[in-house]
């Protein structure tokens, strides 16, 4: 019997009966981007690793891809590193300040 996994999204949605192949989760039920939209701030993974129960909570996840094959819907999630989040915040702050100061950031110097 294959090892089954469960993922709980931040709004409580559960995606169950998943198989794991590398870093791809595989669902026989249809999975779409809408299933994850706005629900990845906290994700809990539960399954078995080497016969032992495994549970991990991750924050700030993103959907990398979904692919549909004959044996199911393959999808990959990844945790966004804090450094990447910090860079996005800084860039957003710069763009906001430029907008409020009426500075065109597209202009060449």
N, C-alpha and C positions, 0 to 999 in steps of 0.2 A: 504494500500500500504506500502511496506517495505521501510525503509530509505535507500537511495542510497548514496554511497560515491565515491569519486574520489581521486586517488593518482597520483601526478606528481613527476617523478623521476628527478634526477639531469641533465639528458640530454634532458629533456623536454617531454619524453615519458609519456603519460597519460594512466592510467588503470582506466576505468570508469565502472559505473553501478555495483558497489560492494555493497554487503550486509555486515553487521557487526554482528558477533556473539561472544560476549566477546572480546577477542583480536585477533580473527580470521577474516580476510577479506575473503569474498566468491565471486568468479567470476564464471559465467556460461561459459565464454570463457576459453580456455585452458591457464594455467599459468605454466611456467617452470623456473628453476633457471637462464637460459639464459636471460629471460626477465629482470632480476635484476642485472646481472653481470656488475660491473663497473659503476653502476648508482645509488648507495646508499649514496653518499657523502652528498647529500641534498635531502630530501623527503618532499613534502607538502601533508598533509592530509586535505581533505575538505568534509564536510557533515553537518548533522544536529544533534544537541544534545538538547533534551528536547524542540524541536520546534525552536531552534535558530541556525543560521548559525555558523558553527565551522570551523576554519582554523588554522592549526598548522604546523610550519616548524621544521623539525628535521634534525640534522646533524649526520654523521657517523653511519648510520643504517646498520643492517645486516639482512639477511634472516634467520629466525630460522628454518622454515619448510614449505613444501608444501605437502598437502595430497589431493588426489582425491576421492571424494565420489559421490554418485548418484546425489546429488543436486548441485555439482560444485567443484571447486578447492579452497580449504581452504589454506590460507597462513598467516604467522605471521612474522612481522618485529619488530625489537627492536633497540633502540638507544644504542650504545656502550658507557658506562660511561667514562668520562674523565680519571678516575683512571685506568681503564682497558687499555685505549689507551696509557697512560703514562708507564704502566708496559711493554706493548708490545714494545714500543720505547726503553726502557732501555735494555730489553732482546736482541733486535736487535743490539743495540750499543755494548753490551758485546760480542755477537757472532762475530761482525765485527772486533772488536779489537783482539779477540782471533785468528781469521783467519789471520789477518795481522801480528800477532806476532808468527804464527805457533804454537799455543797452542791447544792441543787436549782437548776439554772440556768434552769428554766422559771418559777420564781416571779416575780411582778411586785413591784416595789419601791414 
